[in-house]
């Protein structure tokens, strides 16, 4: 049975991805067909102009703020370790908190880019 487990896991993952893709595309097709039957113009399905900031700008902004947050988390963890707190708790907590704050800040700054 142990040699069958990797194959079974692969089939479950593949089936899940296929099922989600099939559900997404079939639902989108049905939705579009219903709109066309009601007389909606087919041009609403195609975007003419990109009205948001380019993806690469948002990605670089969020990645840079995430790395800054990780660095600040390491620095804060080091400071708290010297105050006598446990190393196993301080570093992961500070890294996660600061990187979360960095991503939160990136989310709000990327909204301003639009």
MDTraj code that builds the backbone (N, CA, C; nanometers):
import mdtraj as md
import numpy as np

residues = "UNK UNK UNK UNK UNK UNK UNK UNK UNK UNK UNK UNK UNK UNK UNK UNK UNK UNK UNK UNK UNK UNK UNK UNK UNK UNK UNK UNK UNK UNK UNK UNK UNK UNK UNK UNK UNK UNK UNK UNK UNK UNK UNK UNK UNK UNK UNK UNK UNK UNK UNK UNK UNK UNK UNK UNK UNK UNK UNK UNK UNK UNK UNK UNK UNK UNK UNK UNK UNK UNK UNK UNK UNK UNK UNK UNK UNK UNK UNK UNK UNK UNK UNK UNK UNK UNK UNK UNK UNK UNK UNK UNK UNK UNK UNK UNK UNK UNK UNK UNK UNK UNK UNK UNK UNK UNK UNK UNK UNK UNK UNK UNK UNK UNK".split()
xyz = np.array([
    [0.0819, -0.1201, 0.0000],
    [0.0000, 0.0000, 0.0000],
    [0.0860, 0.1260, 0.0000],
    [0.2075, 0.1190, 0.0547],
    [0.2899, 0.2392, 0.0658],
    [0.3401, 0.2879, -0.0699],
    [0.3582, 0.1974, -0.1655],
    [0.4027, 0.2421, -0.2980],
    [0.2883, 0.3021, -0.3785],
    [0.1657, 0.2839, -0.3339],
    [0.0497, 0.3367, -0.4028],
    [0.0121, 0.4767, -0.3547],
    [0.0611, 0.5169, -0.2389],
    [0.0237, 0.6459, -0.1819],
    [0.0672, 0.7656, -0.2659],
    [0.1903, 0.7722, -0.3178],
    [0.2264, 0.8886, -0.4007],
    [0.1393, 0.9025, -0.5262],
    [0.1034, 0.7898, -0.5857],
    [0.0184, 0.7934, -0.7043],
    [-0.1205, 0.8431, -0.6670],
    [-0.1703, 0.7966, -0.5548],
    [-0.3017, 0.8387, -0.5088],
    [-0.3042, 0.9879, -0.4764],
    [-0.2013, 1.0370, -0.4116],
    [-0.1922, 1.1797, -0.3803],
    [-0.1863, 1.2626, -0.5084],
    [-0.1060, 1.2173, -0.6048],
    [-0.0964, 1.2879, -0.7329],
    [-0.2326, 1.2923, -0.8026],
    [-0.3047, 1.1800, -0.8021],
    [-0.4356, 1.1775, -0.8677],
    [-0.5360, 1.2680, -0.7974],
    [-0.5306, 1.2742, -0.6664],
    [-0.6220, 1.3617, -0.5931],
    [-0.5924, 1.5082, -0.6240],
    [-0.4656, 1.5454, -0.6243],
    [-0.4281, 1.6842, -0.6545],
    [-0.4672, 1.7198, -0.7973],
    [-0.4364, 1.6305, -0.8920],
    [-0.4705, 1.6562, -1.0320],
    [-0.6210, 1.6662, -1.0499],
    [-0.6976, 1.5770, -0.9866],
    [-0.8428, 1.5798, -0.9974],
    [-0.9023, 1.7068, -0.9387],
    [-0.8457, 1.7541, -0.8287],
    [-0.8943, 1.8776, -0.7677],
    [-0.8697, 1.9971, -0.8588],
    [-0.7496, 2.0068, -0.9141],
    [-0.7175, 2.1176, -1.0043],
    [-0.8045, 2.1125, -1.1295],
    [-0.8205, 1.9927, -1.1861],
    [-0.9049, 1.9788, -1.3045],
    [-1.0494, 2.0151, -1.2734],
    [-1.1003, 1.9700, -1.1587],
    [-1.2383, 1.9990, -1.1204],
    [-1.2626, 2.1481, -1.1023],
    [-1.1673, 2.2169, -1.0373],
    [-1.1823, 2.3611, -1.0176],
    [-1.1760, 2.4363, -1.1503],
    [-1.0859, 2.3962, -1.2381],
    [-1.0766, 2.4624, -1.3689],
    [-1.2031, 2.4389, -1.4512],
    [-1.2523, 2.3149, -1.4498],
    [-1.3749, 2.2841, -1.5239],
    [-1.4927, 2.3639, -1.4694],
    [-1.5043, 2.3706, -1.3385],
    [-1.6130, 2.4455, -1.2771],
    [-1.6048, 2.5938, -1.3123],
    [-1.4837, 2.6494, -1.3079],
    [-1.4655, 2.7912, -1.3391],
    [-1.5048, 2.8212, -1.4837],
    [-1.4522, 2.7429, -1.5785],
    [-1.4773, 2.7730, -1.7190],
    [-1.6207, 2.7422, -1.7597],
    [-1.6803, 2.6370, -1.7060],
    [-1.8188, 2.6070, -1.7433],
    [-1.9145, 2.7112, -1.6855],
    [-1.8887, 2.7567, -1.5649],
    [-1.9731, 2.8604, -1.5055],
    [-1.9592, 2.9913, -1.5814],
    [-1.8364, 3.0257, -1.6187],
    [-1.8146, 3.1490, -1.6933],
    [-1.8850, 3.1435, -1.8282],
    [-1.8797, 3.0266, -1.8937],
    [-1.9443, 3.0121, -2.0236],
    [-2.0958, 3.0250, -2.0100],
    [-2.1534, 2.9611, -1.9100],
    [-2.2990, 2.9703, -1.8896],
    [-2.3417, 3.1135, -1.8588],
    [-2.2616, 3.1814, -1.7797],
    [-2.2926, 3.3199, -1.7447],
    [-2.2892, 3.4090, -1.8684],
    [-2.1888, 3.3896, -1.9508],
    [-2.1782, 3.4711, -2.0729],
    [-2.2913, 3.4405, -2.1699],
    [-2.3260, 3.3140, -2.1820],
    [-2.4360, 3.2780, -2.2725],
    [-2.5678, 3.3386, -2.2248],
    [-2.5895, 3.3408, -2.0947],
    [-2.7124, 3.4003, -2.0421],
    [-2.7161, 3.5506, -2.0701],
    [-2.6019, 3.6177, -2.0572],
    [-2.5974, 3.7611, -2.0867],
    [-2.6214, 3.7884, -2.2346],
    [-2.5656, 3.7050, -2.3213],
    [-2.5849, 3.7236, -2.4653],
    [-2.7307, 3.6985, -2.5027],
    [-2.7940, 3.5967, -2.4406],
    [-2.9355, 3.5688, -2.4693],
    [-3.0257, 3.6840, -2.4277],
    [-2.9856, 3.7576, -2.3253],
    [-3.0657, 3.8710, -2.2792],
    [-3.0381, 3.9969, -2.3607],
    [-2.9434, 3.9885, -2.4550],
    [-2.9185, 4.1004, -2.5437],
    [-2.8017, 4.1888, -2.5050],
    [-2.7177, 4.1434, -2.4137],
    [-2.6011, 4.2233, -2.3753],
    [-2.4982, 4.2213, -2.4878],
    [-2.4252, 4.3290, -2.4993],
    [-2.3225, 4.3400, -2.6021],
    [-2.2041, 4.2508, -2.5656],
    [-2.1468, 4.1834, -2.6621],
    [-2.0365, 4.0913, -2.6368],
    [-1.9059, 4.1642, -2.6044],
    [-1.9006, 4.2938, -2.6253],
    [-1.7785, 4.3696, -2.5964],
    [-1.7514, 4.3836, -2.4472],
    [-1.8507, 4.3569, -2.3638],
    [-1.8277, 4.3695, -2.2206],
    [-1.7348, 4.2606, -2.1686],
    [-1.7107, 4.1555, -2.2464],
    [-1.6236, 4.0470, -2.2025],
    [-1.4762, 4.0764, -2.2263],
    [-1.4467, 4.1754, -2.3060],
    [-1.3079, 4.2072, -2.3401],
    [-1.2733, 4.3448, -2.2871],
    [-1.1659, 4.3521, -2.2092],
    [-1.1250, 4.4826, -2.1562],
    [-1.0479, 4.5568, -2.2640],
    [-1.0793, 4.6842, -2.2797],
    [-1.0150, 4.7638, -2.3838],
    [-0.8837, 4.8230, -2.3359],
    [-0.8815, 4.8696, -2.2116],
    [-0.7639, 4.9364, -2.1607],
    [-0.7357, 4.8883, -2.0201],
    [-0.6100, 4.8851, -1.9854],
    [-0.5748, 4.8466, -1.8499],
    [-0.5880, 4.9696, -1.7603],
    [-0.6818, 4.9635, -1.6671],
    [-0.7093, 5.0788, -1.5826],
    [-0.6421, 5.0692, -1.4470],
    [-0.5759, 4.9600, -1.4212],
    [-0.5058, 4.9439, -1.2946],
    [-0.3562, 4.9523, -1.3186],
    [-0.2822, 4.9565, -1.2111],
    [-0.1360, 4.9606, -1.2214],
    [-0.0867, 4.8278, -1.2775],
    [0.0253, 4.8294, -1.3477],
    [0.0796, 4.7042, -1.4005],
    [0.1113, 4.6055, -1.2877],
    [0.0991, 4.4790, -1.3193],
    [0.1183, 4.3742, -1.2194],
    [0.2607, 4.3768, -1.1648],
    [0.3588, 4.4058, -1.2493],
    [0.4973, 4.4013, -1.2033],
    [0.5245, 4.5083, -1.0986],
    [0.4576, 4.6236, -1.1086],
    [0.4777, 4.7282, -1.0078],
    [0.4212, 4.6861, -0.8728],
    [0.3050, 4.6268, -0.8745],
    [0.2432, 4.5809, -0.7502],
    [0.3236, 4.4672, -0.6893],
    [0.3733, 4.3767, -0.7745],
    [0.4537, 4.2643, -0.7259],
    [0.5835, 4.3122, -0.6623],
    [0.6513, 4.4046, -0.7265],
    [0.7768, 4.4568, -0.6716],
    [0.7508, 4.5331, -0.5419],
    [0.6446, 4.6114, -0.5375],
    [0.6112, 4.6854, -0.4156],
    [0.5840, 4.5909, -0.2994],
    [0.5004, 4.4895, -0.3226],
    [0.4680, 4.3957, -0.2148],
    [0.5877, 4.3108, -0.1748],
    [0.6688, 4.2693, -0.2710],
    [0.7868, 4.1891, -0.2393],
    [0.8879, 4.2706, -0.1596],
    [0.9083, 4.3953, -0.1980],
    [1.0043, 4.4781, -0.1244],
    [0.9569, 4.5052, 0.0175],
    [0.8278, 4.5335, 0.0345],
    [0.7767, 4.5565, 0.1693],
    [0.7770, 4.4284, 0.2528],
    [0.7575, 4.3140, 0.1883],
    [0.7667, 4.1871, 0.2602],
    [0.9087, 4.1629, 0.3100],
    [1.0073, 4.1867, 0.2251],
    [1.1466, 4.1677, 0.2657],
    [1.1883, 4.2683, 0.3730],
    [1.1395, 4.3908, 0.3629],
    [1.1659, 4.4898, 0.4679],
    [1.1041, 4.4438, 0.5990],
    [0.9830, 4.3900, 0.5922],
    [0.9167, 4.3397, 0.7117],
    [0.9915, 4.2227, 0.7742],
    [1.0453, 4.1329, 0.6914],
    [1.1235, 4.0206, 0.7440],
    [1.2507, 4.0716, 0.8106],
    [1.3158, 4.1681, 0.7483],
    [1.4362, 4.2263, 0.8089],
    [1.4064, 4.2960, 0.9406],
    [1.2980, 4.3715, 0.9441],
    [1.2589, 4.4371, 1.0694],
    [1.2202, 4.3346, 1.1757],
    [1.1600, 4.2245, 1.1326],
    [1.1248, 4.1185, 1.2260],
    [1.2476, 4.0536, 1.2868],
    [1.3492, 4.0294, 1.2052],
    [1.4746, 3.9730, 1.2576],
    [1.5416, 4.0703, 1.3536],
    [1.5421, 4.1974, 1.3181],
    [1.6043, 4.2983, 1.4039],
    [1.5294, 4.3108, 1.5366],
    [1.3962, 4.3161, 1.5294],
    [1.3160, 4.3259, 1.6510],
    [1.3314, 4.2003, 1.7363],
    [1.3367, 4.0849, 1.6724],
    [1.3585, 3.9605, 1.7459],
    [1.4924, 3.9583, 1.8162],
    [1.5934, 4.0112, 1.7505],
    [1.7251, 4.0187, 1.8127],
    [1.7228, 4.1097, 1.9344],
    [1.6550, 4.2236, 1.9222],
    [1.6445, 4.3139, 2.0370],
    [1.5695, 4.2489, 2.1531],
    [1.4616, 4.1808, 2.1225],
    [1.3832, 4.1171, 2.2274],
    [1.4558, 3.9975, 2.2891],
    [1.5404, 3.9323, 2.2099],
    [1.6192, 3.8211, 2.2635],
    [1.7191, 3.8717, 2.3667],
    [1.7778, 3.9873, 2.3411],
    [1.8733, 4.0442, 2.4364],
    [1.8047, 4.0923, 2.5642],
    [1.6734, 4.1133, 2.5581],
    [1.5990, 4.1495, 2.6784],
    [1.5651, 4.0277, 2.7641],
    [1.5938, 3.9081, 2.7130],
    [1.5763, 3.7869, 2.7922],
    [1.4599, 3.6994, 2.7509],
    [1.3946, 3.7275, 2.6391],
    [1.2840, 3.6434, 2.5943],
    [1.3382, 3.5202, 2.5216],
    [1.2547, 3.4172, 2.5084],
    [1.2981, 3.2920, 2.4465],
    [1.3177, 3.3092, 2.2959],
    [1.4281, 3.2555, 2.2471],
    [1.4623, 3.2674, 2.1052],
    [1.3621, 3.1940, 2.0165],
    [1.3145, 3.0770, 2.0617],
    [1.2236, 2.9969, 1.9802],
    [1.0891, 3.0656, 1.9578],
    [1.0540, 3.1569, 2.0444],
    [0.9254, 3.2255, 2.0322],
    [0.9412, 3.3624, 1.9674],
    [1.0473, 3.4320, 2.0022],
    [1.0637, 3.5714, 1.9614],
    [1.0837, 3.5857, 1.8106],
    [1.1745, 3.5089, 1.7536],
    [1.2060, 3.5267, 1.6119],
    [1.0876, 3.4962, 1.5193],
    [1.0242, 3.3796, 1.5309],
    [0.9093, 3.3557, 1.4409],
    [0.7970, 3.4571, 1.4598],
    [0.7690, 3.4936, 1.5844],
    [0.6601, 3.5889, 1.6088],
    [0.6912, 3.7243, 1.5466],
    [0.8106, 3.7733, 1.5673],
    [0.8459, 3.9045, 1.5117],
    [0.8510, 3.9022, 1.3591],
    [0.9037, 3.7946, 1.3020],
    [0.9102, 3.7855, 1.1556],
    [0.7694, 3.7836, 1.0965],
    [0.6806, 3.7033, 1.1544],
    [0.5446, 3.6950, 1.1004],
    [0.4675, 3.8255, 1.1189],
    [0.4825, 3.8878, 1.2337],
    [0.4104, 4.0144, 1.2577],
    [0.4603, 4.1232, 1.1630],
    [0.5907, 4.1384, 1.1532],
    [0.6451, 4.2457, 1.0686],
    [0.6210, 4.2196, 0.9199],
    [0.6313, 4.0943, 0.8755],
    [0.6041, 4.0674, 0.7342],
    [0.4555, 4.0862, 0.7042],
    [0.3681, 4.0528, 0.7986],
    [0.2253, 4.0788, 0.7811],
    [0.1959, 4.2270, 0.7725],
    [0.2608, 4.3053, 0.8572],
    [0.2434, 4.4508, 0.8493],
    [0.2957, 4.5060, 0.7165],
    [0.4071, 4.4484, 0.6678],
    [0.4603, 4.4912, 0.5390],
    [0.3644, 4.4612, 0.4249],
    [0.3036, 4.3426, 0.4269],
    [0.2068, 4.3094, 0.3221],
    [0.0808, 4.3939, 0.3337],
    [0.0393, 4.4240, 0.4550],
    [-0.0771, 4.5108, 0.4755],
    [-0.0493, 4.6509, 0.4215],
    [0.0691, 4.7025, 0.4485],
    [0.1079, 4.8326, 0.3953],
    [0.1165, 4.8284, 0.2430],
    [0.1696, 4.7185, 0.1891],
    [0.1757, 4.7031, 0.0435],
    [0.0384, 4.6998, -0.0202],
    [-0.0577, 4.6376, 0.0473],
    [-0.1948, 4.6344, -0.0042],
    [-0.2518, 4.7753, -0.0136],
    [-0.2316, 4.8531, 0.0902],
    [-0.2862, 4.9891, 0.0886],
    [-0.2110, 5.0797, -0.0102],
    [-0.0814, 5.0603, -0.0240],
    [-0.0082, 5.1401, -0.1223],
    [-0.0417, 5.0999, -0.2651],
    [-0.0681, 4.9717, -0.2891],
    [-0.1037, 4.9297, -0.4243],
    [-0.2428, 4.9791, -0.4631],
    [-0.3312, 5.0015, -0.3652],
    [-0.4602, 5.0626, -0.3968],
    [-0.4421, 5.2054, -0.4453],
    [-0.3401, 5.2753, -0.3930],
    [-0.3147, 5.4129, -0.4354],
    [-0.2521, 5.4189, -0.5738],
    [-0.1879, 5.3088, -0.6200],
    [-0.1271, 5.3068, -0.7522],
    [-0.2319, 5.3058, -0.8630],
    [-0.3515, 5.2572, -0.8340],
    [-0.4559, 5.2450, -0.9374],
    [-0.4998, 5.3791, -0.9905],
])
top = md.Topology()
chain = top.add_chain()
for i, resn in enumerate(residues, 1):
    res = top.add_residue(resn, chain, resSeq=i)
    for name in ("N", "CA", "C"):
        top.add_atom(name, md.element.get_by_symbol(name[0]), res)
traj = md.Trajectory(xyz[None], top)
